[in-house]
Amino acid sequence: MCRTLSAFPTTCLERAKEFKTRLGIFLHKSDLGSDNGSVRKFEWSSKHCKEGSFSEDVLRWRESFDLLLSSKNGVAAFHAFLKTEFSEENLEFWLACEEFKKTRSATKLASRAHRIFEEFIRSEAPREVNIDHETRELTRTNLQAATATCFDVAQGKTRTLMEKDSYPRFLKSSAYQDLASQASAINASPSNCSPAEPLYT
């Protein structure tokens, strides 16, 4: 018969609970609107006790900014950190551009381009990103004949800014340091949260 949750070691379940709590520091109320790109919250499944693979993901975030951005949980954690600094607009703009590039309809491309410009690029926009005047005007010109690449320069500059400024602070933050320490401890565990006995007998 299939064994129940009690089949897993108590220490494994305790680590799972603690790990989830630490992650919650990052992901609490960390959602992006669907119009600008969606970031899903990390959904913990302690009954499967699979924190080993996620802990490896957490540790990869410090290897490079690209690896952080390629992880849905990494993006959610980084976004939550940026919210504490009131600077989440750069990441939200970057995500909006990534979604924008997937647009295939020419009509939708133009309307979405103008919506992104009004939200993030124009002077005194609701979530204005930190770019120079030249880049702002270049982007404005690009909108006259919107293509999937019309935000590339602005997106690249905000990405560089995040990588050189926000990303190092994220890695040095106590929240990430605590989470990384927990992840390292899990990876160092001989059983890596494996059941003491087979699930099926």
Disulfide bonds with the S-S distance in Angstrom:
Cys12-Cys49 2.13
Cys12-Cys193 2.08
Cys49-Cys193 2.47
